[in-house]
């Protein structure tokens, strides 16, 4: 099915390189007829390859945005509407950062300044985004807002540390603001709980490789890739999901509902040989 997003306009946060879910989502949205603005933190834009993505997506405009700053968010939304010629139809929030994880701090020895930054950038930014969109009346009726999350919000994965708490807060914001945006503006808000994915950020978590293999073995359909998640995001941005809102949607090959798999034991046997 082509042109699922024909005529739709949006904002995509967080594309760093071709391994990132946001990058793949931008490619898929463009293929499906959407027009959009790309945004990321200024430092991430310097480190990444976002200009190449913009060129591949019809010379999409790029607007830097520090998601922890109200003025940056307001500037992003205002400029996006100016560039796109009006309100947007979809937004992808693909933002997360933990200096505690990056610096190897254990959950029992967190730096609280770092933790504050983690919660601000990874979760509060989602509320800040929706509040700004709400106050500026920046999204069309039946628009769709999606944020990326992880099952670490519900279950303990020790090395995921405080990001599990941040994702729990993110998912709560989707419900809290989802109700209000739905009731008043007919806008839907959902989170996609994605499989462990070989992105630059994901691969930086301690023990990621082993856990990726474990999730692959436990999930009946295997791990969902960044491209798979991009396709699912397109569905959530399209009119095919008009009545889906305030949901945390597991996109993980069945991992979240699987308790036992012989493939896991086979994998462990191989590693012990």
PEVEN-V312896 format. One record per residue. OMEGA is omega as a letter, one per 20 degrees, with the letter a starting at -180 (999 if undefined). D_CENTER is the distance of its C-alpha to the mean C-alpha in Angstrom with 2 decimals. Layout:
# PEVEN-V312896
omega=OMEGA d_center=D_CENTER
omega=OMEGA d_center=D_CENTER
This chain:
# PEVEN-V312896
omega=a d_center=23.73
omega=r d_center=23.29
omega=r d_center=22.43
omega=a d_center=20.14
omega=a d_center=18.70
omega=r d_center=22.05
omega=a d_center=22.69
omega=a d_center=19.23
omega=a d_center=17.76
omega=r d_center=14.35
omega=a d_center=12.21
omega=r d_center=9.36
omega=r d_center=7.98
omega=r d_center=7.79
omega=a d_center=9.91
omega=r d_center=12.35
omega=a d_center=14.29
omega=r d_center=14.68
omega=a d_center=13.22
omega=a d_center=9.63
omega=a d_center=7.32
omega=r d_center=7.03
omega=a d_center=10.77
omega=r d_center=11.51
omega=r d_center=9.88
omega=r d_center=12.09
omega=a d_center=14.98
omega=r d_center=14.79
omega=r d_center=14.57
omega=r d_center=17.50
omega=a d_center=19.36
omega=r d_center=19.13
omega=a d_center=20.73
omega=r d_center=18.13
omega=a d_center=18.66
omega=r d_center=16.05
omega=r d_center=15.69
omega=r d_center=13.58
omega=r d_center=12.90
omega=r d_center=12.36
omega=a d_center=14.50
omega=a d_center=18.08
omega=r d_center=18.45
omega=r d_center=15.42
omega=r d_center=16.94
omega=a d_center=20.22
omega=a d_center=19.08
omega=a d_center=17.00
omega=a d_center=18.19
omega=r d_center=16.44
omega=r d_center=19.90
omega=r d_center=20.31
omega=a d_center=17.21
omega=r d_center=18.55
omega=a d_center=21.91
omega=a d_center=20.70
omega=r d_center=19.17
omega=a d_center=22.41
omega=r d_center=22.47
omega=r d_center=19.44
omega=r d_center=19.82
omega=r d_center=17.89
omega=r d_center=17.79
omega=r d_center=17.26
omega=r d_center=15.73
omega=a d_center=15.94
omega=r d_center=13.54
omega=a d_center=16.15
omega=a d_center=18.84
omega=a d_center=19.71
omega=r d_center=21.75
omega=r d_center=19.07
omega=r d_center=16.78
omega=r d_center=19.92
omega=r d_center=20.88
omega=a d_center=17.62
omega=a d_center=17.94
omega=a d_center=21.69
omega=r d_center=21.63
omega=r d_center=19.06
omega=r d_center=21.42
omega=a d_center=24.31
omega=a d_center=23.04
omega=r d_center=21.90
omega=r d_center=25.00
omega=a d_center=23.79
omega=r d_center=21.05
omega=r d_center=17.69
omega=a d_center=16.70
omega=r d_center=12.91
omega=r d_center=9.96
omega=r d_center=6.32
omega=r d_center=4.78
omega=a d_center=2.98
omega=r d_center=6.00
omega=a d_center=8.15
omega=r d_center=11.86
omega=r d_center=14.97
omega=r d_center=18.39
omega=r d_center=20.00
omega=a d_center=18.38
omega=a d_center=19.03
omega=r d_center=22.59
omega=r d_center=23.20
omega=r d_center=23.91
omega=a d_center=24.56
omega=r d_center=23.19
omega=a d_center=26.84
omega=a d_center=27.21
omega=r d_center=24.21
omega=a d_center=24.74
omega=r d_center=24.01
omega=r d_center=23.45
omega=a d_center=20.68
omega=r d_center=19.37
omega=r d_center=19.55
omega=r d_center=17.48
omega=a d_center=14.83
omega=a d_center=14.74
omega=a d_center=15.03
omega=a d_center=12.31
omega=a d_center=9.68
omega=a d_center=10.73
omega=r d_center=13.55
omega=r d_center=11.83
omega=r d_center=10.04
omega=r d_center=13.64
omega=r d_center=15.03
omega=a d_center=13.05
omega=r d_center=14.22
omega=r d_center=17.62
omega=r d_center=18.12
omega=r d_center=17.33
omega=a d_center=19.65
omega=a d_center=22.40
omega=a d_center=22.41
omega=a d_center=22.31
omega=a d_center=19.85
omega=a d_center=18.39
omega=r d_center=20.67
omega=a d_center=21.86
omega=r d_center=19.86
omega=a d_center=16.77
omega=r d_center=13.29
omega=a d_center=10.28
omega=r d_center=7.02
omega=r d_center=4.32
omega=a d_center=2.72
omega=a d_center=6.12
omega=a d_center=9.30
omega=r d_center=12.93
omega=r d_center=14.04
omega=a d_center=13.64
omega=a d_center=16.67
omega=a d_center=18.54
omega=r d_center=19.75
omega=a d_center=18.80
omega=a d_center=21.05
omega=r d_center=19.55
omega=r d_center=16.06
omega=a d_center=18.12
omega=r d_center=16.93
omega=r d_center=13.19
omega=r d_center=14.12
omega=r d_center=15.58
omega=a d_center=12.72
omega=r d_center=10.39
omega=r d_center=13.52
omega=r d_center=13.80
omega=a d_center=10.32
omega=r d_center=11.27
omega=r d_center=14.67
omega=r d_center=13.72
omega=r d_center=12.22
omega=a d_center=15.69
omega=r d_center=17.71
omega=r d_center=16.58
omega=r d_center=16.02
omega=a d_center=19.72
omega=r d_center=20.90
omega=r d_center=19.05
omega=a d_center=20.15
omega=a d_center=23.67
omega=a d_center=24.33
omega=a d_center=22.41
omega=r d_center=21.56
omega=a d_center=17.85
omega=a d_center=15.44
omega=a d_center=12.36
omega=r d_center=10.43
omega=r d_center=7.77
omega=r d_center=7.28
omega=a d_center=8.70
omega=r d_center=8.69
omega=r d_center=11.85
omega=a d_center=12.49
omega=a d_center=11.71
omega=r d_center=13.94
omega=r d_center=11.80
omega=a d_center=13.54
omega=a d_center=11.73
omega=a d_center=12.01
omega=a d_center=15.55
omega=r d_center=16.54
omega=a d_center=16.62
omega=r d_center=20.28
omega=a d_center=21.39
omega=a d_center=18.25
omega=r d_center=20.58
omega=a d_center=22.63
omega=r d_center=19.88
omega=r d_center=18.27
omega=r d_center=21.80
omega=a d_center=22.30
omega=r d_center=19.28
omega=a d_center=20.49
omega=a d_center=23.95
omega=a d_center=23.12
omega=a d_center=20.92
omega=r d_center=23.37
omega=a d_center=21.27
omega=r d_center=19.93
omega=r d_center=16.42
omega=a d_center=13.94
omega=r d_center=13.30
omega=r d_center=10.61
omega=r d_center=12.90
omega=a d_center=13.12
omega=r d_center=9.46
omega=r d_center=9.98
omega=r d_center=13.06
omega=r d_center=11.70
omega=r d_center=9.37
omega=r d_center=12.69
omega=a d_center=14.50
omega=r d_center=12.52
omega=a d_center=13.16
omega=r d_center=16.73
omega=r d_center=19.74
omega=a d_center=19.93
omega=a d_center=17.66
omega=a d_center=19.42
omega=r d_center=20.35
omega=r d_center=17.20
omega=r d_center=15.86
omega=a d_center=15.15
omega=r d_center=14.12
omega=a d_center=12.03
omega=a d_center=12.04
omega=r d_center=12.70
omega=a d_center=12.03
omega=r d_center=14.02
omega=a d_center=17.38
omega=a d_center=19.07
omega=a d_center=18.54
omega=a d_center=17.96
omega=a d_center=21.34
omega=a d_center=23.37
omega=a d_center=25.78
omega=r d_center=27.95
omega=r d_center=28.20
omega=r d_center=31.21
omega=r d_center=29.08
omega=r d_center=27.83
omega=r d_center=31.49
omega=r d_center=32.38
omega=a d_center=29.73
omega=r d_center=31.08
omega=r d_center=34.62
omega=a d_center=33.88
omega=a d_center=32.43
omega=a d_center=35.51
omega=999 d_center=37.98
